[in-house]
Amino acid sequence: MTSNTLYIIAGNMEEYLDWAYKSNAKYPTHNFYYVMDSTNLRNTHNPDGLFIGTWYDRKDAWEMIQMLVEVCPDPQKQRKFSEILQIYLQKKNR
């Protein structure tokens, strides 16, 4: 199933809105969806998306990563989540 939805995990709504405004030309055929919490990802399968801004400062960042690991069986995305997890851990240990 191909989807033109990009799930955006941002540090806050302001970062998301700024990014969405600036990215319309780059992703003209996509719909942007701000992920408010991990339950927004629960019924998805291999969603496409981006982590932007200060996403790692969110109190639910860990839960977001865990939910994405659950709903994304794609091995390439799983490798990417390992990288994202490393970024998260580095930011938390600063």
C-alpha positions as CSV (number, residue, x, y, z in Angstrom):
1,M,0.0,0.0,0.0
2,T,1.4,3.3,-1.1
3,S,0.6,6.4,1.0
4,N,1.3,10.0,0.3
5,T,1.2,10.8,4.0
6,L,4.3,11.8,5.9
7,Y,4.1,11.4,9.6
8,I,6.1,14.3,11.2
9,I,7.6,13.9,14.7
10,A,8.6,17.3,15.8
11,G,9.6,18.8,19.1
12,N,6.3,20.8,19.2
13,M,3.5,22.1,17.0
14,E,5.4,25.3,16.2
15,E,8.3,23.4,14.7
16,Y,5.9,21.2,12.7
17,L,4.0,24.2,11.3
18,D,7.2,25.9,10.3
19,W,8.6,22.8,8.7
20,A,5.3,22.1,6.8
21,Y,5.1,25.7,5.5
22,K,8.7,25.5,4.2
23,S,8.3,21.9,2.8
24,N,5.2,22.2,0.7
25,A,7.3,22.7,-2.5
26,K,9.6,19.8,-1.7
27,Y,6.7,17.4,-1.1
28,P,3.9,18.7,-3.3
29,T,2.0,15.4,-3.5
30,H,2.2,14.6,0.2
31,N,-0.1,15.2,3.2
32,F,1.7,16.0,6.4
33,Y,0.5,14.6,9.7
34,Y,1.8,15.9,13.0
35,V,2.2,13.0,15.4
36,M,0.9,14.3,18.7
37,D,1.7,11.0,20.6
38,S,2.6,7.4,19.9
39,T,-1.1,6.3,19.7
40,N,-1.3,8.2,16.4
41,L,1.0,5.6,14.9
42,R,-0.7,2.5,16.4
43,N,-2.8,1.5,13.4
44,T,-0.3,2.3,10.7
45,H,1.9,-0.1,8.8
46,N,5.3,1.0,7.6
47,P,4.5,4.7,7.8
48,D,6.8,7.2,6.1
49,G,7.9,10.2,8.0
50,L,10.5,12.4,9.5
51,F,11.9,13.4,12.8
52,I,12.5,17.1,12.8
53,G,13.6,19.9,15.1
54,T,13.9,19.0,18.8
55,W,11.9,15.8,18.6
56,Y,14.4,14.2,21.1
57,D,13.3,16.6,23.8
58,R,9.7,15.3,23.8
59,K,8.8,13.4,26.9
60,D,7.3,10.7,24.7
61,A,10.2,10.4,22.3
62,W,11.1,6.9,23.6
63,E,7.5,5.7,23.2
64,M,7.4,7.1,19.6
65,I,10.5,5.1,18.7
66,Q,9.1,1.9,20.3
67,M,5.8,2.3,18.5
68,L,7.6,2.8,15.1
69,V,9.6,-0.4,15.7
70,E,6.4,-2.3,16.3
71,V,4.5,-1.0,13.2
72,C,7.5,-1.0,10.7
73,P,8.7,-4.5,9.8
74,D,10.7,-3.1,6.9
75,P,14.4,-4.0,7.6
76,Q,15.7,-0.7,6.1
77,K,13.4,1.3,8.5
78,Q,14.5,-0.9,11.4
79,R,18.1,0.1,10.7
80,K,17.1,3.7,10.6
81,F,15.3,3.4,13.9
82,S,18.6,2.1,15.4
83,E,20.3,5.3,14.2
84,I,17.4,7.4,15.6
85,L,17.7,5.6,18.9
86,Q,21.4,6.4,19.1
87,I,20.7,10.1,18.4
88,Y,18.1,10.1,21.1
89,L,20.4,8.5,23.6
90,Q,23.2,10.9,22.8
91,K,21.0,13.9,23.2
92,K,19.7,12.6,26.5
93,N,23.2,12.1,27.8
94,R,24.4,15.6,27.0
